[in-house]
Amino acid sequence: MDKTMVHLNGDIDYAVTDVGEGPPVLLLHGFPDTAALWRHQIPCLVDAGYRVIAPDLRGFGDSSRPDGVHNYEMLKLVGDISSLLRRLGVARAHVVGHDWGAALAWVVAAGMPSTVDHLVCLSVGHPLAYSAPSLEQRAASWYILLFQFEGVAETLLTRDNWRLFREMMRAHGLDDQTIGAQVADLRRPGALTAALNWYRANRHPRAEIEAVARLPFVRSPTLSIWGSGDVAMLEDAVLASSAFVQGPWRYESIPGGGHWIPLSRPDRVNQLLLEFLGSQETEPAVRRVRRSY
Amino acid sequence: MTKPLEVDAADVDVVVVGGGIGGGAISAALARSGISVEILEIQDEYRDQNRGEALSPWGAGEAERLGLGDALYDADPAPLERWVQWDEIYDPSEAPTVNLLQMSLGARCPYAIHHHRTCESFVAAARAAGATLRMGVRQLDITAGAHPTVSYTCGSTRYQRRCRLVVGAGGRAAPTGRLVGLRQQITSHHWGGSLAVDGLDAWPAAVQAIGTEDRKMFFVFPQNGGRARLYLNYPTEDRRLYAGRSGTERFLAAFDLRCLPPHLRGLLLDARPASTCMNEPSRTSTMERPYTDGVVLLGDEAGTNDTVLGTGLANALRDARILFELLMSNRRWDVGIFEPYLRERTERMRKMNVAAGLLCKLSAEFGLDVKERRRRAWARMRKEPNYMVTLMIAMAGPERVPDFATSDFLVERLLAGDRPRRRAAVPVGTR
C-alpha cells in the first residue's frame, strides 16, 4: 500500500494511505496493527466510489512514535485526527474504527459531531460502556493490566521470539503471516512501547477511580459490529453503547468472527459497510465561519 | 618459489579469534558500542556442519540481553517445547511428557538452531556495526602481553595487528589457548555421534526425544522442513560400531528403537541421511584461568561441560555477555578486570558439571542396573518435584536453581538403590 507522509500539529507525522475518489471514509486501525488491517476493505470501498483515508495512527507503523506515555492520551489522538482531516482538506467523513481505532472513533464522533457523517465501530463499544465492567469483561481484559508495567510488559511480550505476544494473537485466530507482520512492525526501536502507551495513557486502573469525562452524546448514525467469540471484548459493553448514541443505532453480530473481523470476515464487514455508509439521513454539516488570522 | 605475501599492518581495539556463536555475539555487541573489532574465521564460508545445535533457554536469554535476539530468531531456530521421554524404562504409549517451558522457569523453550546460519546472522550484525570479518584465516600467531599482537595470513596477505585485547573464541580446537599457553584438562565419559536427516516431516512439531535403550542414549531434535538432528551417546568401547564405511548405516539402524511408538520408529527407519556421520569422544574440559595478559577466552576455548548436557552454546553466549559487560565498565583492560568472569564461570561450571555428571550416570551408562537406577530416579523426581532441580540447571540456568540442586545429598538420593527391607527382629539371645 502506498503511503504519503502528512505533517500534523504538534510536530507529528502520519503515514497515510489515501486512495479513491468520492465521499471520504476514514479507517482507524487498533492495537497492534497498522492501516494494513484494512487491506480487504480498501479496494471494496474505492470500487464503491469512496475516497479511503487509512492512516497509521500515532505510535504505529510508519507514523511518529513520540516518547512518553502522556503523548498517547486520547485528546492528543483526537487532535491528530482533526489535524489530519484538515490537512487533507476533508471537512466531514464517514469514520470506521476497529479496536483502539473504534475507541478513538467514538470520542471523535462525540466531540466533533460535524466532522463525522456515519460512524462504524468494530468490536469495541463506547468508552463509557466500560466504566463499570462486568467481572467477565475484567477477566477478558487481563492483558490491559499487564501492559501497564513499563519495561516489564515489553520484556514479557518479546522474550523467546515474542512467545507471549504470538500466543495472545493466535488465541484471536490470527494466522502466522499476519502475526509475523505485526512482529516485524513492533520490533522496530520504541515501537512496542509506543503501542503499549495507548493502554498506559488511557486504560490505567486509576482511570476507573477518577471522574469519567462527560462525553456528549454521539449524534451520527452508528453501526456497532461485533464478532462472536471475541475473547478480549465481550458483547454486553458493545450492546450497552446504544445508551450513548442519540442518532439511529444499529447492531450487527458476526457469528464466529472473533475480535479481528476486518480480517476474519472481510466479505461480511464489506457488505455491512456498503449497506450502512451514507444510508441514513444526517444533520447537515454545521458551517462555522472561521476568522482568518 | 612462492610469491612473497603483501603485508598489512594496522591497529584495532579487539581481535576476535573465531566467528562462531560466541565470537560473533561478542563482536556484534562490541562493534555496536563503537569498539573496532576484527573477526578471524578459519572457514572459507559458513557451512552446515554436525555439531551441537541445542541452545538452552537461558542461552537464548543471553543473546537477547546482548541485543542479538532479532539476529538469533531471524536465523529461524526450531523451538523445542516438549520432551516426550520415550525410553526403555517406559512402554511407548506411557512415556511421560516434560514441558520444557516450565522446566526453564521462565516460560522459554530451548531451540535447535541452524548453527551456520546463526553464525552468519551474528557476524552480519557485527559487520553492520563496523566490524571487519576475515574468512579463510591461516597461520595464526598471537603474542600475549600488555600490548598483544596477532598475525595471520588471509588470501595472499600477511596481516599484522596490534590490539588492546584478543578474544579467543576458536571453539574446541582451542587455537588461541594453544598459542598463548593456556591449557585445558580434558576428560571423556563416553563417545557420541551426530547425523542430520531428512524425511521427518511427520515427526511431532516442537517435540524432542532424549532417551536410552540398550547401549545407546539417543536424541532427536526436529528442525524445520522435515530436517532433524540425530545424536547418539554410547560406551567408548562401542565406538568402532559407528565408524567406517557402514558407520552411517549402523548409526541410523540404532534408531530402530522399541521404546518409540511404531509410527515414529518407522519414520526414523525411512529417514535419509543429510550429512556425514561424525563421531567423537564426549568431552569435559577445565581450565584454571581462561585469560592471561591481553588475551581472554570464551566458549569452548574456556572449558566445557560434558557434551551430553547440551549447554555449550549457552555457555558461550553467557561468556560473551559477561565479558562484554566487563569491557564496557572498565576503561583499562588489564588482566585484573576479568576476575569476576573467572569467579562466575568457575561456579557456573561447577554446578553444570554436577548436572552433567548426574545425566551421564542416569542416561549415558548402560546395563540393567543403570536402567533400574534411571527408572527409580525418574519415579523419585515425579513423586518429589524438588528432585528435578539438578536437571533443571541445563534449562533454567545455574543461577536459577536453589543451592541444594548441586548437593551431594540430592544426587546420592536420586542415584541410590531401593531402601533395604527391614530385617525381621532378631530375638535377644540369638546370634
Boltz contact constraints between the chains, C-beta under 6 A:
constraints:
  - contact:
      token1: [A, 160]
      token2: [B, 108]
      max_distance: 6.0
  - contact:
      token1: [A, 161]
      token2: [B, 73]
      max_distance: 6.0
